[in-house]
Amino acid sequence: EAWEWHQDDVLLVPLRDRDGELVGYLSVDDPVDRLVPSTEAIELLEIFGHHAVIAMENARLYRQRDLQARQLREAGERAQELHALRSNFVSTISHELRTPLTALRAFVDALLSVPGGEVPPDRLRHILGIMNEETQRLARLVESVLDLNRFDSGDLRLEHEPVDIAAVVEDTLSALA
């Protein structure tokens, strides 16, 4: 009979998202009473299917929101780390630049304070030597900052070269003296 459910009968209720794309389907087969579902039952299945699609979409949106919130948190943490690094870098650079400038100022003040402008030649040579070293130190610091900037922008290519460690230690001891 037309109202009976046959063994090969299957009722499919499509599950479509808001764009009309098929995301799945509800399948009803072989009911216990062997009757074809009523129009009302089919409409209820369609409503249930619509709610199921909304629930799936909401779950996807919640997962997406959680992922974006986590990514935003991580980006905020990285931004704070970068800010701290930048602040530390600026503080270190400021200190490193002030040190030779302070030495230069002290020696210039010393030269300017000598009455009559007479400074013994050996003392003048010593002072000018120190001032020369400090200006070279400033130039190296500025060049290092520029190298860092070039390296950061990808314009600097590093080349390996031998370094005389003894000379580096002597320069360091001389600067600290």
C-alpha positions as MATLAB code, in Angstrom:
seq = 'EAWEWHQDDVLLVPLRDRDGELVGYLSVDDPVDRLVPSTEAIELLEIFGHHAVIAMENARLYRQRDLQARQLREAGERAQELHALRSNFVSTISHELRTPLTALRAFVDALLSVPGGEVPPDRLRHILGIMNEETQRLARLVESVLDLNRFDSGDLRLEHEPVDIAAVVEDTLSALA';
ca = [
       0.000    0.000    0.000;
       1.078    3.597   -0.560;
       0.842    4.403    3.138;
       3.068    1.486    4.124;
       6.793    1.706    4.578;
       8.604   -0.673    2.271;
      11.896   -2.363    3.012;
      13.790   -0.261    0.420;
      12.217    3.079    1.469;
      14.467    5.781    2.988;
      13.471    9.299    4.032;
      16.288   11.854    3.692;
      15.994   15.328    5.225;
      18.743   17.613    3.848;
      20.719   19.774    6.258;
      21.668   23.021    4.546;
      23.671   25.926    5.950;
      22.671   29.562    5.557;
      24.346   29.665    2.135;
      22.247   26.735    0.956;
      25.210   24.333    0.953;
      24.438   20.739    1.886;
      26.277   19.931    5.132;
      24.598   16.601    5.848;
      21.279   14.879    6.039;
      18.972   13.063    8.448;
      18.098    9.576    7.363;
      14.926    7.840    8.539;
      14.385    4.225    7.571;
      12.328    1.243    8.613;
       9.964    2.734   11.228;
       8.637    0.297   13.801;
       4.998    0.920   12.865;
       5.854    0.417    9.152;
       3.911    3.595    8.278;
       5.134    6.396    6.021;
       5.760    9.458    8.264;
       3.063   12.111    8.202;
       3.614   15.549    6.697;
       3.756   16.972   10.218;
       6.469   14.474   11.215;
       8.484   15.345    8.116;
       8.110   19.078    8.844;
       9.296   18.453   12.435;
      12.302   16.569   11.062;
      13.060   19.524    8.777;
      12.809   21.931   11.737;
      15.024   19.641   13.808;
      17.489   19.498   10.905;
      17.508   23.301   10.650;
      18.239   23.570   14.385;
      20.986   20.967   14.046;
      22.640   23.009   11.278;
      22.417   26.160   13.415;
      23.988   24.280   16.348;
      26.817   23.027   14.116;
      27.397   26.535   12.745;
      27.392   27.978   16.279;
      29.889   25.344   17.409;
      32.130   26.211   14.450;
      31.855   29.928   15.227;
      32.650   29.339   18.921;
      35.733   27.288   17.961;
      36.780   30.000   15.524;
      36.212   32.705   18.166;
      38.239   30.757   20.743;
      41.056   30.274   18.245;
      41.071   33.972   17.367;
      40.954   34.945   21.051;
      43.943   32.670   21.747;
      45.818   34.111   18.761;
      45.017   37.634   19.927;
      46.234   36.821   23.458;
      49.453   35.342   22.074;
      49.956   38.365   19.810;
      49.432   40.648   22.816;
      52.000   38.690   24.814;
      54.477   38.881   21.914;
      53.820   42.624   21.607;
      54.547   43.050   25.327;
      57.753   41.026   24.979;
      58.805   43.106   21.978;
      58.010   46.311   23.852;
      60.114   45.148   26.806;
      62.977   44.179   24.482;
      62.753   47.506   22.674;
      62.679   49.407   25.947;
      65.677   47.459   27.226;
      67.498   48.017   23.926;
      66.877   51.773   23.991;
      67.988   51.922   27.622;
      71.192   50.000   26.867;
      71.977   52.067   23.775;
      71.361   55.305   25.692;
      73.742   54.188   28.418;
      76.375   53.064   25.902;
      76.182   56.394   24.054;
      76.268   58.495   27.222;
      79.441   56.862   28.530;
      81.816   58.121   25.803;
      79.956   61.441   25.591;
      80.475   61.959   29.325;
      84.184   61.240   28.974;
      84.460   63.642   26.026;
      82.642   66.380   27.924;
      84.840   65.909   30.961;
      88.023   66.267   28.927;
      86.691   69.259   26.966;
      85.681   70.908   30.262;
      89.144   70.139   31.648;
      90.819   71.742   28.635;
      88.562   74.780   28.778;
      89.145   75.277   32.504;
      92.935   75.508   32.221;
      93.890   79.129   32.934;
      95.630   80.819   30.066;
      95.012   77.851   27.812;
      98.401   76.363   28.607;
      98.318   72.579   28.828;
     101.571   70.641   28.930;
     102.072   68.930   25.542;
     102.297   65.412   26.994;
      99.074   65.967   28.967;
      97.371   67.450   25.889;
      98.468   64.485   23.774;
      97.073   62.082   26.443;
      93.737   63.913   26.603;
      93.426   64.095   22.815;
      94.247   60.373   22.562;
      91.451   59.506   24.999;
      89.038   61.833   23.171;
      89.983   60.170   19.888;
      89.312   56.705   21.356;
      85.936   57.832   22.713;
      84.876   59.338   19.364;
      85.879   56.076   17.654;
      83.849   54.201   20.249;
      80.839   56.412   19.496;
      81.287   55.806   15.766;
      81.405   52.012   16.366;
      78.259   52.174   18.493;
      76.383   54.146   15.841;
      77.596   51.748   13.143;
      76.479   48.776   15.267;
      72.996   50.260   15.650;
      72.843   50.838   11.897;
      74.039   47.255   11.305;
      71.259   45.984   13.584;
      68.747   47.998   11.589;
      70.108   46.680    8.280;
      70.115   43.124    9.654;
      66.522   43.511   10.836;
      65.415   44.787    7.420;
      67.299   41.984    5.630;
      69.767   44.326    3.918;
      72.799   43.083    5.861;
      74.557   39.862    5.055;
      76.887   38.541    7.691;
      80.363   37.457    6.716;
      82.569   35.298    8.902;
      86.038   36.645    9.517;
      88.793   35.942   12.004;
      88.881   38.113   15.116;
      91.895   38.836   17.279;
      90.470   38.165   20.742;
      93.572   39.571   22.423;
      92.998   42.913   20.676;
      89.352   42.920   21.773;
      90.379   42.252   25.375;
      93.074   44.972   25.221;
      90.556   47.461   23.814;
      88.090   46.539   26.540;
      90.721   46.919   29.280;
      91.800   50.229   27.811;
      88.209   51.484   27.746;
      87.627   50.356   31.314;
      90.871   51.932   32.530;
];
